[in-house]
Amino acid sequence: MIRKMLIAVVTLTALLSQPVFAVEPDEILADPVLEERARAISKQVRCVVCQNQDIDSSNAGVARDLRILVRERLVAGDSDQEVMDFLVARYGSYVLFKPPWKPSTYILWVAPLVFLTFGGIAIVLVLAQNARRYRNSRIQAPERGANDDQKPENHSLTEMNS
Amino acid sequence: MKRILALFPIAIAGILGAFLLWGLNPDRDPNEIPSVLISQPVPEFDLPPVERLGTPGLSRAELAGNDGSAPIVVNVFASWCVPCRAEHAVLTRMVREDGIRLMGINYKDKPRDARNWLSDLGNPYERVGSDLDGRAGIEWGISGVPETFVIDGAGTVVFRFVGPVLGDEAIGKLRTALEQARANRSGETS
């Protein structure tokens, strides 16, 4: 009985407890709506010191300053976009985790689509070729003794796959 | 068609090779953040002097409207920053020997610590602004201390260096930037 209760308590605490945040109590805004927006913005902004962390979870001094700044701008009545623009004007689009669509990022955005398209085409071509060869070999097999003449084609196929 | 397809793997290998050559170059620092300030006017900021230091404060006005006699080096420093101590000697020497104009932003530092630090090591700064809350630092887009900027005669930021200016390579970069800043000015007046 006691054991069961203990397990229940531990499980409940684990479920209800919040992960530790870098946001310190004195930073949090009284207005929950604004605070929510501030948190959302902070999660999209890269910390310039520890570069793979967002400022929401970073303990770096600059990250804290930026969190406070974001909240100040929100309280002053800035829209989310205006706050982002303010940060980008000072730290460059590098601070955004989601890179904007502009000439220097075209490759970044388009590359996955290009790879997917070419990969798809390659798969279709290879499968079509395999199917054709399979049909040919079934038709020709009784007539000819061996399929030796198909070896060069096989070779080029492995090359294309690599 | 087959021939063209056969060239495909070679092309991919070539592109991949070029990418790796660029990416694995030991001189490339992946942590380097491109600065948006380069070729931009000096950001808006106005800093009071460090209390009882006896050196005037620093604001945009001194940098934007500088009379064009010489480029200005702006150095962000703090007494709590260990590399700054090493860099201080280099900057002091450059002020003495090269005659550079050096101005400082004292970043998140207690005025008393800053005073002690500068009286221990010497004060090479023409002006020092006290950035207690780090707001000016954000305007400059700094990620830490030390950082060093070069401002040309027209009040445009021409160079940013992250980290201490130590060693021949860093000093060389700073000198090159100073020359470029001087050239900017003469190009404008002629």
Interface residues (C-beta under 8 A of the other chain):
Chain A: V48 V49 Q51 G61 V62 D65 L66 L69 V88 A89 R90 Y91 G92 Y94 S156 E159 M160 S162
Chain B: K2 L5 A6 F8 P9 N31 I33 P34 S35 V36 P43 K108 D133 G134 R135 G137 I138 E139 W140 G141 I142 S143 G144
